[in-house]
Amino acid sequence: MATRRTTKPPKDPAPAVCSPCDGSGMVAATVRVGRKRRPVGQQDGLCLNCLGSGTAPDA
């Protein structure tokens, strides 16, 4: 009697990480003030490449 072999379906690969935000969904945005628009600090902003999801968009 022949043995019956079953194959497992391939696992889904992990989604690619967004490169600008390194998967966090947030990027640093420089805060500028005054007439000369001098930088005074940075704050977190939403990553516009992945829209905050942290995964790379499909090309």
C-alpha contacts under 8 A as a table, 3 or more apart, distances in Angstrom:
res1	aa1	res2	aa2	distance
15	P	55	T	6.21
15	P	56	A	7.35
16	A	55	T	5.64
16	A	56	A	5.35
17	V	22	D	6.24
17	V	23	G	5.12
17	V	54	G	6.17
17	V	55	T	4.65
17	V	56	A	5.26
18	C	21	C	5.99
18	C	22	D	5.46
18	C	23	G	5.22
18	C	49	N	7.51
18	C	50	C	6.55
18	C	54	G	5.51
18	C	55	T	4.90
18	C	56	A	4.14
18	C	57	P	7.55
19	S	22	D	5.00
19	S	23	G	7.16
19	S	56	A	7.29
20	P	27	V	7.37
20	P	47	C	7.48
20	P	49	N	7.37
21	C	24	S	5.62
21	C	25	G	5.64
21	C	26	M	5.78
21	C	27	V	5.54
21	C	47	C	6.44
21	C	54	G	7.05
22	D	25	G	7.61
22	D	54	G	7.15
23	G	53	S	7.63
23	G	54	G	3.91
23	G	55	T	6.10
24	S	52	G	7.44
24	S	53	S	7.74
24	S	54	G	5.30
25	G	46	L	6.24
25	G	47	C	5.34
25	G	50	C	6.95
25	G	51	L	6.94
25	G	52	G	3.89
25	G	53	S	5.56
25	G	54	G	4.56
26	M	44	D	6.04
26	M	45	G	5.47
26	M	46	L	4.83
26	M	47	C	5.11
26	M	52	G	6.42
27	V	44	D	5.63
27	V	45	G	5.27
27	V	46	L	6.21
27	V	47	C	5.60
28	A	42	Q	6.03
28	A	43	Q	5.62
28	A	44	D	4.78
28	A	45	G	5.96
29	A	42	Q	5.38
29	A	43	Q	5.36
29	A	44	D	5.95
29	A	45	G	5.90
30	T	39	P	6.50
30	T	40	V	7.67
30	T	41	G	5.92
30	T	42	Q	4.38
30	T	43	Q	6.51
31	V	39	P	5.69
31	V	40	V	5.93
31	V	41	G	5.36
31	V	42	Q	5.36
31	V	43	Q	6.88
32	R	37	R	5.07
32	R	38	R	5.23
32	R	39	P	4.30
32	R	40	V	5.93
32	R	41	G	7.52
33	V	36	K	7.48
33	V	37	R	4.92
33	V	38	R	5.61
33	V	39	P	6.52
33	V	40	V	6.97
34	G	37	R	5.07
34	G	38	R	6.52
35	R	38	R	7.96
46	L	51	L	6.48
46	L	52	G	5.69
47	C	50	C	5.96
47	C	51	L	5.34
47	C	52	G	5.42
48	L	51	L	4.92
48	L	52	G	7.32
49	N	56	A	7.64
49	N	57	P	7.36
50	C	53	S	5.65
50	C	54	G	5.96
50	C	55	T	6.17
50	C	56	A	5.98
50	C	57	P	5.99
51	L	54	G	7.72
